[in-house]
Amino acid sequence: YRGRYFEGCPFQENLIAEEQYYHQQFLLLIERLVEQLVTLEDHSQALEYLHILLAKENLWESAYIQLINIYVAMGKTSLIHTVYEQARQAYEDRLDAPIPDSIQESFESALKTT
């Protein structure tokens, strides 16, 4: 996947809905793949795909939650603070909004388990 396929093309405006649909499908596919990798306990591969997903869409809530959960499962609890800060910064920069409750709750839950 090399990014948004029609980006920069003169006829892009005519294809916005289709392009958004396929971009969304790509992100959902990565999300499902990550879920399978977590089930198989292939955390390092799941992390790679989560980073790809967040590079394409840094407001994908479930990706941050998965990162937190994986780092806890791997015993790398110090990294949950980094994930939380990345999420907080993304939401502040792009939406001028606080971090979603679901990410906040996942972070707080992870802190209790460490």
C-alpha positions as CSV (number, residue, x, y, z in Angstrom):
1,Y,0.0,0.0,0.0
2,R,1.6,3.3,-1.1
3,G,-1.0,5.7,0.2
4,R,-4.0,7.3,-1.2
5,Y,-4.1,6.1,-4.8
6,F,-5.6,9.1,-6.6
7,E,-3.9,11.8,-4.5
8,G,-2.6,14.6,-6.7
9,C,-4.5,13.5,-9.8
10,P,-6.6,16.1,-11.6
11,F,-9.7,14.0,-11.5
12,Q,-9.3,13.2,-7.8
13,E,-12.4,15.2,-6.8
14,N,-14.6,12.9,-8.8
15,L,-13.3,9.8,-7.0
16,I,-13.2,11.0,-3.4
17,A,-15.9,8.8,-2.1
18,E,-14.4,5.7,-3.7
19,E,-10.9,6.6,-2.6
20,Q,-12.1,7.1,1.0
21,Y,-13.9,3.8,1.0
22,Y,-10.8,1.8,-0.1
23,H,-8.6,3.7,2.3
24,Q,-11.0,2.8,5.1
25,Q,-11.1,-0.8,4.0
26,F,-7.3,-1.0,4.0
27,L,-7.3,0.3,7.6
28,L,-9.9,-2.1,8.7
29,L,-8.0,-5.0,7.1
30,I,-4.9,-4.1,9.1
31,E,-7.0,-3.9,12.2
32,R,-8.3,-7.4,11.6
33,L,-4.8,-8.7,10.8
34,V,-3.5,-7.2,14.1
35,E,-6.3,-8.9,16.0
36,Q,-5.3,-12.3,14.5
37,L,-1.6,-11.7,15.2
38,V,-2.4,-10.8,18.8
39,T,-4.4,-14.0,19.1
40,L,-1.4,-15.9,17.8
41,E,0.8,-13.9,20.3
42,D,2.9,-12.6,17.4
43,H,3.3,-9.3,19.1
44,S,6.3,-8.0,17.2
45,Q,4.5,-8.4,13.9
46,A,1.3,-6.9,15.3
47,L,3.3,-3.9,16.4
48,E,4.7,-3.4,12.9
49,Y,1.2,-3.4,11.4
50,L,-0.1,-1.0,14.1
51,H,2.7,1.4,13.3
52,I,1.8,1.2,9.6
53,L,-1.9,1.9,10.4
54,L,-1.1,4.9,12.6
55,A,1.3,6.3,10.0
56,K,-1.7,6.3,7.6
57,E,-4.3,7.4,10.1
58,N,-3.1,8.7,13.5
59,L,-6.5,9.1,15.0
60,W,-7.4,5.4,14.9
61,E,-8.5,4.8,18.5
62,S,-8.3,1.0,18.5
63,A,-4.7,1.1,17.3
64,Y,-3.6,3.0,20.4
65,I,-5.5,0.6,22.6
66,Q,-4.0,-2.4,20.9
67,L,-0.5,-0.9,21.3
68,I,-1.1,-0.3,25.0
69,N,-2.4,-3.9,25.4
70,I,0.5,-5.4,23.5
71,Y,3.2,-3.5,25.4
72,V,1.6,-4.7,28.7
73,A,1.5,-8.3,27.4
74,M,5.2,-8.0,26.4
75,G,6.1,-6.6,29.7
76,K,7.2,-3.3,28.1
77,T,5.0,-1.2,30.3
78,S,7.3,1.9,30.1
79,L,6.2,2.2,26.5
80,I,2.5,2.7,27.3
81,H,3.4,6.3,28.4
82,T,4.9,6.9,25.0
83,V,1.8,5.5,23.2
84,Y,-0.5,7.6,25.4
85,E,1.5,10.8,24.7
86,Q,1.5,10.1,20.9
87,A,-2.3,9.7,21.0
88,R,-2.8,12.8,23.1
89,Q,-0.6,14.8,20.8
90,A,-2.4,13.5,17.6
91,Y,-5.8,14.4,18.9
92,E,-4.7,17.8,20.1
93,D,-2.9,18.6,16.8
94,R,-5.5,17.4,14.4
95,L,-8.8,18.0,16.3
96,D,-7.9,20.3,19.1
97,A,-9.6,17.8,21.3
98,P,-8.8,15.7,24.3
99,I,-7.8,12.1,24.0
100,P,-10.9,9.8,23.7
101,D,-12.2,8.1,26.8
102,S,-11.5,4.6,25.4
103,I,-7.8,5.4,25.1
104,Q,-7.7,7.1,28.5
105,E,-9.4,4.1,30.1
106,S,-7.1,1.6,28.5
107,F,-4.1,3.6,29.6
108,E,-5.4,3.8,33.2
109,S,-6.2,0.1,33.3
110,A,-2.7,-0.7,32.0
111,L,-1.1,1.4,34.7
112,K,-3.1,-0.5,37.4
113,T,-1.7,-3.9,36.0
114,T,1.9,-2.7,36.2
